[in-house]
Amino acid sequence: MAEQTMARDSDQTRRLSGSLGVPAIVFMVVAAAAPLTVIAGVVPIGFAYGNGAGFPAMFAIVGVILLLFAVGFNVMTRKVPKPGAFFTYVAHGLGRPAGLAAAYSAILCYLSIEVAVLGYIGYATNDGIVQAGGPEVHWAYYSFALAGVVAWFGFRHIELSSRLLGMLLTAEIAIVILISLVVLAKGGASGIDFESFKPSVVTSGAPSLGLMFAMASFIGFEATAIFRDEARDPHRTIPRATFAAVIVVGVFYTFTSWALVLALGSQDTSTKAAADPLFLFSTAKDELGTFGEVATHVLLVSSIFAAALAFHNVIVRYLHALSNGGLLPGFLSEKHERHGSPSSASITTAVVSAAALLVCLLAGLDPYLKIFTWFVGLGSLIYILLLAACSLSVLVYFRGGRGESPATVVLAPLLALVGLGVGGFFTIKHFPLLVGDYDAQGAERFGTLSLGLLAAVFAVGIAGVVQALVLRARGSAAYDNIIDASID
């Protein structure tokens, strides 16, 4: 009995704690979505290669799909009060092997995004300094320096990160909204219109690509549940933060991308975006002057940094939860004595991401065209598949009702699953485009790159399933902990 009490006390000391409210959690998960980075980098692609002027409507459509997803997701947060998020929910619905596969897939997803943005931040920082007349420095110096800053913040208490992310997020959202409002005040290139929301425009061009790019832009919103142990009132804070995150991101993307359509002209959106993928900066200069252009460059770097820090925090908490359940080495569950942070998991995440970045550097990969493109493409695919798996797990878990309304545990998750399934289908179909895998004629193809990345996704999932089956065969307590990853 004494040993059990000591073990329980030890487990309790490894749990995270905090008093994060709805705004703090929303700041962290919306920062992971990197709003300014999406507006500067994804929107031009959606305009040029997706459905052109109809692309803003795709953000609204995806926002609705994810709100439906959030309905079932939030019921699971109440029924399964653990911070494992994706993997604990999938494990409860689809079984422990599927849950552990989801856990490792989620880690690969978020780690891929972190490596992508760390590479991109070096490129963006150097480009901004050069544009301002400063010296040109190799991107890797900036990337590794800022990776160190991310690691430092990740090592300290979560509330310090939330305050910093809150300030950075407010600034990046403010500059884009300011540009958008000035565009509207001036009437755009050819007047104010709502062509972006007409069915004929929304379905023009390549709407499947538009849907795919829009879905990838929401990565990270579901991480609200990861911060459960650090929330002030988890039963209320987590659901509110989840809905708020989807609404804030969806409305922001829809409104600001529509304003940019007006800035380019709804009839010329695709052509102008293809000719000038960096049109956000020229638009900022046209609407706000040189100050606007410089501020947008600076805030783009801060947006990328905020995303790196947000994803770092999410990865760390996945490692901490898995370690608490005995599924990963025990040292990963250690907390810092003074900061109360998952310090060992934070250091491990920083080392792994820096090592991956170093490998990319030694391989001579371009920080934007390859590191950013490859790893964001990989993360986006895994992300959509995880959302779909989580929706399916809600349907299975609540198949007997469990006292919940059919609208919340059947209808909403089912509609979300259909929408996510469509998005997942097109993401796999166009995966070569997402990661930049082309043939000699410039056409997308399933070559070594795209097939290799798909194999990595498959291998990580299989590794989780195999580990779970081995634990079950051995009768290990860790097998049960897959659905109870944060030990009480």
Buried (B, 14 or more C-beta within 10 A) or exposed (E): EEEEEEEEEEBEEBBBEBEBBBBBBBBBBBBBBBBBBBBBBBBBBBBBBBBBBBBBBBBBBBBBBBBBBBBBBBBBBEBBBBBBBBBBBBBBBBBBBBBBBBBBBBBBBBBBBBBBBBBBBBBBBBBBBEEEEEEEEEBBEBBBEBBEEBBEBBBBBBBBBBEBBBEBBEBBBEBBBBBBBBBBEEEBBEEEBEBBBBEEBBEBBBBBBBBBBBBBBBBBBBBBBBBBBBBEEBEEBBBBBBBBBBBBBBEBBBBBBBBBBBBBBBBBBBBBBBEBBEBBBEBBBBBBEEEBBBBBBBBBBBBBBBBBBBBBBBBBBBBBBBBBBBBBEEEBBBBBEEBBBBBBBBBBBBEBBBEBBEEBBEEEBBBBEBBBBBBBBBBBBBBBBBBBBBBBBBBEBBEEEEEBEEEBBBBBBBBBBBBBBBBBBBBBBBBBBBBBBBEEEEEBBEEEBBBEBBEBBEEBBEBBBEBBBEBBEEEBEBBBBBBBBBBE
